[in-house]
Amino acid sequence: MAEATVSKETSAKREGPKLPVLEREKLILNKRSYNWITERICGVVENPQPLLWWMLFIPCALIAAIGVGGGLFHLVSTGVGVWGNTNRSMWGWPIVNFVFWIGIGHAGTLISAILFLTRQNWRTSINRAAEAMTIFAVCCAGIFPAFHVGRVWMAWYLAPVPNPNAIWQNFKSPLLWDVFAVSTYFTISLIFWYLGMVPDLATIRDRATGKVRKLLYGIFSLGWRGSNRHWSHYEMAYLLLAALSTPLVLSVHSVVSFDFATSVVPGWHTTIFPPYFVAGAIFGGFAMVLTIMIPARYIYGLNDLITMKHVDNMAKIILLTGSIVGYAYLMELFMAFYGAAKYEMEAFKLRIAGPHNIAYFTMMACNVISPQVFWWKKCRENLWVVMAVCMCVNVGMWFERYVIIVTTLSRMWLPGDWKTYNPSGQDIMLFVGTIGMFLTLFLLFLRFLPCINIAEVKWTKEESDPHFEDKEEHIDEGTEVIPAYQHEIEKGEATV
């Protein structure tokens, strides 16, 4: 009788109302195995590159060689007068390009550090490529201030090193703050990127067949054997570097903004610049990540690892940061006119109705209006729309720096000194060359290094949960699992 009573109560509980639980969207599609993940990611490095890779690499390498190599040789042999800079617009395109590339590099550390600390598992498929993008973007950025000093062989004076000329740096200058901020950011990002690759380099080392290949990957994998002790030290070091990198995300572009905000120049002297620059850097950085990862996803068949969930999340972040940037643009205008500061008002009138107003309206259209299409889910799920918006953002963020620097410097206090700035052919060639250099370095990264973190991607699988088998054997009958929306499953591109 007692057993019958217990069975009746149990069945009554089962038949009662169940708690609905929404299933998480899958970050790896088609129930791919651990072996498939390793084979697919290592195959990008081990197999011959597809024709499309060569069609991209050869032109990019030529553009980089001609634009950067030839352009810098001509610049050093002739002098910085070959640039379009004038006594009034003394920064011009070089510093516009410097700030642009520094901003591009911000998404890598944000994805790797902040999303790691907040335990966002969707970062695992894109963090490696975003970190590589950070390193290459900072390399491109460093070219411009180094050669802008005129005598590049004297650039080492920027470091606080004792010298026979008794030259000491002006630590009150935000330009020197840039040197320390950017160099620190580059160093930490490089260590963070390399440390995360060590387990994957060991995987490629163990799979390598050639002696040279095995030797090189063996050197860079630092004797990794995957022991518990290795993993324990790796995870602790990765956590500490993530914590150290997080304030750098906020501080580096804030320091870059101090180049302008600490001056008394109308249009620059404003406290909104640090958060405005940081939001803009994250905005442009995520757009660049999508710009380079969507083609890579197609070329190497990584659709099951870089899913529409990843694209959707990054599109949402672009929408958020784009709205913050748009708010900053409007607040700049509001404060300029509400504050009734004569010179501030004239500076913004010049941006809207001056000779460079095309740049201003291009900036507003690309950075404020174009991301608003991401309010609609269908637009976030259409890769052509996503790519178009990301390209608009890339263009808009360059024009933002152009508007801030060029339009402000071209007309300052003395009307007799007003001139319209025009870049020289050397300016254009060097900037195009850095784009080729950035793409060349990224293509080489895809060729020789694992573009996705093999170990971390595997951690996102349900089988990686130590309680996975227990959950399969002991199903919670008091809950009802509601399948999550998955774009690929809805479109018939993947299995449940």
N, C-alpha and C positions, 0 to 999 in steps of 0.2 A: 504493500500500500504506500509506504513512504517513497519507494522508488518511482511509483506511478505519479505521485503528487509532484515530485521534483521534475519529472519529465514534462508534466503538464505546465508547470511554471516556466520551465525553460522554453517550451514551444510558444507559450504566451508572450514571453519576452521577444522571441524572434519575430513573431507576427505583429508586434507593436510598432509604433512609429520609429523610423531610423533617422539618425543624424546625417544630413547630406554633407559630403566632403568633396570638394573640388579637386580633381586630379591635377598635378602639375604638368605643364607642357614639357614634352620630351626635348632634351637638348641634343640627343643623338637619335637619328631616325633609323627605321628598318631593323631594329633590334640587332645592331652591329655588335660583333664579338670583340673581345680585347685584341685578338690576333688581327682582325680586319683593321682596327684602328691603327695598330702598329705598322701593318703592311702599307696602308694607304698613305700615312704621313711620311714614313721612311721612303716610300716609293717616289715621292716628289724629289727627294735628294738623290736616290740611287739610280733611278731610271733615266734614260735620255730625255732631254727637254723637248716638249712639243714644238712644232713649227711656229706657233704663235708666240712662244717665248723668244725665239730668235728674231722674229719680225719686230718685236718690241725692243729687245736688247740692243741690237746693232744700231738702229737710229738714235736711241737714247745715249749710247756710248759715244757716238760721233758728235752729237750735240754737246755732250758734257766736255769732250776733248777740245772741241773748237771754242765753245762758249766760255768755259772756265779756264782751260789750259791756255788757249790762244789769247783770250781776253785779258787774263791776268798778266801774261807775258808782255802784251802791248801796254798794259797799264803801268807796270813797274818800269819798263824801259823808256816810257814816254813821260809819265807823271799823271797825277790825278786830274789834271786839266782836261783829259780826254773824256771825263764824265761831264754830265750836263750841269753840275753844281756851279752856283754863282756865289758871290759874296753875301747875297741875301739868303738864297736857298742853299745853305752850306751843307745840308744833309741830303736832300733830294732822294733819288731812288735807292741809293745804297742802304740808308737807314730804314726806309720803307720796307725793303726786302728783308733786312735783318729782323725787324719786329714781326713781319709776316711769318718767317720760318721758325722763329722762337715760339710763336703761337701755335703753329702746326704741331710742334713737338709736345704739346701739353696733354693730349688725349692718352698717350701711351702710359704715362705715370698715373694718370687718373684711373684708367682701366685696371692697371696692374696693382696699384697700391690701395687706393680708396675702396674700389670694389672688392678687393681681396679682404680688407679689414671688415667690410660689411657683409662678407660671405655671400657674394652674388655669384652663383655658379655659372651663369651664362657668359662670364668674362673669359672662361678657360679656352674657348676656341679662337679668341681674337687678341688676347693679351700679348702673345709673343710677337705678332706682326705689328701691333701698336707700339710696343717697346722699341722694335727695330726702327720704326718710322720716327720715333723720338730721336734716336741716336743720329740718323741720317739727316733729319731736319736741322738739328743743332750744328752738325758739320757744315751744312749749307749756310746757316746763319752766321757762323764764325768767320766766314770769308770776308764779309762786308766791313765790319768794324776794323778787322785786322789790316785790310788794305786801305781803308778810309783814312788811317793816320798819315798816309802819304809815304812814309819810309817804313815799309813793313819789317825790315830787318831791325828796326828800333822798337818794335811793339813789345819786346820783353821788358821795357821800362814800366809797363803797366803793372808788373808784378812788384811787390815790395821787397826787392832784392838790393842790398847795398851795392853801390857802384862808385867808380872813381870821380864821376861828375857831381856827386852829392845831390842827385835829382831824387826827390821824394814825391810820392803820389799825393794828390789832393783827396783825402778821404772824405771831404765834405761834398764831393761831386758825385751825383747819382750815376754819372758815366763810369766811374770806378766801381760803384756798387754793382753795376751790370757785369763787370769782369768777374767779380767774385761769385755773384749769384748764378750766372750762366755756367761758369766752370764747375761750380759745386753741383749744379743740376746735372750737367753732362757726366761727371764722374760717378755720382750715385746711380744715375739711370743706366750707365754702362755696366756697373757692377751688378745691379739688380737684374738686368737683362741676361748677363752672362751666367749668373748664379742659377737662374731658372732653367737654363739650357743644359746644365751639367748632367742630369739624369738622362736626358734625351741624346746628348752627345755620346754617352756611354752605350746607349742602345745601338746607335749607328756604328760605333766602334766594334761592338760584338758581332754585328752583321756584315762588317766590311770584309771584302775578299782580297783587295790589293794591299801590298805591304805599306806603301806610302800613305794610302788612305787610313789604314788601321793605325799607323804611327801618329799621324796628325790628330785624328779624333781621339786617340789614346792620350796624347799630351793634354789636349784641352778638356778632356773629361776628368782630369785630376785623380785618376785611380779609383773612380766610382765603382762600387760593387753592389750597391743596393742593399746593404746590410741595415739592420735596425738602427745601429749607431749612426750610419751615414744619413738615413732618413730623419732621425731625430735632430741631428745638427743642421741638416738642410732646412727643415721646417722652422727651426728657431731663427736661423740666419735670415731666411726669407721674411719671416714676421717682423724682425727688427728693421730690416731694410725697408719694408713696406711702411712701418711707422715713421722711419726717418724721411722717406720720400713724400709722405703726405703733406707736411708743411711746405715742402719745396713747390708743390703744385700751386699753392696759393701765393708763396712769397716771390717766386721768380718773375712772373709777369707783373706782379705788383711793383717790384723793383724796376722793371723795364718801364712801367708807366710813370715812375718818378722822374725819368728823363724829361718828361713834359710837365707833370703836375707840380714839381718843385720850382718851376720857373715862374716869371711874372708875365708871361706872354698871354695875351687875350686868346681864349679858346683852349688854352692848356691848363691854366691855373685853376684847377677844380678838384675837389676831394672825391668826386665820383670815379675818377680814372682807375684806381686799383681794382675795385670789384668789377668795373666795366671791362677792363682789360682781361681779367681772369675769366669772366664769363665768355668773352669773345674768343679767347684762346681755346677753351674747351669746346666751344661751338665750332670753330674752324677745324680743330683737331679731330673731332668725331666725323666731320664731313670728309676729311681726308682719309680716315680709316676706311670708311665705306667706299670711297672712290677707288682705293687700291685693293680692297679685299673682295669686292663683288666680282671684278674680273678674275682675280686669283681663284676664287671659288668656282668659276666657270671653267677656267683653263685646266685645273687639276682635278676636277670632279669631286669637290669637297662639300657637296650639297648636304650630305648626311651629317656633317660635323659643324658646318656654318649654316644654320637653318634660318628660316624666315623669322623665328623668334629673336635671334640675334639682331637681324636687320630691323625688326620692329622696335626693339628696345633702344637701339642707337638712334633711330628716327625720332623716338619720343624725347630722348635727351637733346637732340638737335632742336626740336620744337621748343623745349623748355628754355634752353640757353639762348636760342634765337629771340624768344619773347623777352628775356631779360635784357639782351642787347638792344632790342627795339625800344624797350622802356628807357634805357640809358640815353639813347639818341633823343627821345622826346623830352626827357628831363633836362638834357643839355640845352635844348632850345628854350624850354620853359624858363629855366633859371637865368639864361642870358637876357631874355626880354623882361621877365618879372623883376630881376635884380636892378634893372634900369642902369646898368653899367654901360656907358657909352661905347667904349672900345670893345667890350664883349659882344654887344649887340651888332656892331659893325663887322666883327669877325664872322659871326654866323650868317649875317646878310651876304657876306662875300661868298660863303660856302654855297648858299642857295641860289644867288643870282650873279655870282662872279664868273670869271672865265673858266673855272674848273667845276661848274655846277653839274656837268654831265657825270663827273666822277661821284658827286654827292648823291645824285638821284639813282645812279647805278648801285651804289652802296645800300641805299634805302630799299630799293626793289629786291636786290639779291639777299640781303640779310634779314629784312623784316617781313617782306611780303611772301617770298618764295617758300620759306619753311612752314607757313600757315596751312599748306595743303596736307601736312601730316596730321591734322585734326581728323582726317578721314582715314579709316582703316584700309580701305581699298587702295589709297595712294601709298600707304606704308608697305603694302604687300605687292606693289608693282615695282619691279626692280628698275624699269626704265624711268619711272617717275622719281624714284629714290636717287638714281644716278644724276638725273637732270637737276634736282634740287641741290645735291651735293656739289655739283660743278658750279652752280650759281653761288653757293656759299663760299667756295674757294675763291671765285672772282670777287665777290662782295667783300670778303675779309681783306683782300689785298687793297681794294679801293678804299676801305676804311682807313688803313694806315696812310694811304696816299692823301686822303682828305685831311687827316689830322696834321700831317707833317708839311706837305707841299703848299696847300692853300693857306696855311697859317704863316709860313715863313716868307712866301712870295710877296706879301704886303704887310709890312710891319708899321713902325711909327712914322717914318719919313715918306711922304708921298713922292718925293723926288727919287726915292730908291725902289719904287714899285716896278716889278717886272713880272712877266708871265714865264713860269718855269717850263722848259721843254727838255725832256731827256735826250741824251745823245745816243747814237747807234751803239756805242760801247756799253751804256747802261742796259739797253735792251738785250744785247748779246750776252752779257754776263748773267742777267736774270734768267733768260731762257736756258743758258748753260747750267745754272744751278737746278732748274727743273729736270733737265736731262741727267744731271749728276744724282739727284735724289732717286729718280726712277731706276737708274743703272744700279745703284747700291741696293735698292730693294729687290730688283730682279736677281742680283747675285746672292742676296740673302735667301731668296726662295730656292736658288740652285744648290747652295752648299750647306744650309742650316735648316733644321726642322721648323716649319713655319707655324705649327700648332703644338702646344704643350701636350705631349703624349700622355704623361702621367696624370696631369690634372684633368684632362678630358675623360680619362678612364674613371676618375673618382666621381664623376657626375652620373655614372650608370647606376641603376638600381642594384645590380649585383655587387657593387662596391660597399653597400651598406652591410655592416657585420651582422645585422639582424634580418637580412633579406630572407633567409631560409625559414626563420621563425615566423615571419609575416606570411609566407606562403602556406605554412602548415597550420598556423593558428589565425584564421581570418576573423577579423572583428565583425561579428554579425550585427552589431548595434549601429553600424554606419553603412551608408550607401554612397559608393564612389560615383561621382558625376564626371564623365569624360571631359577633359579640357579641350578647348578649341585649338586645333593644330592646322595651320594653313595647308601644309603639304598633304595631310590626310584628307582634308576636305576636297582638295583638288585632285585626289587620286594619285599623288606623286610619292606616297610612302604608305607603309602598312602600319597597322595599329600596334 
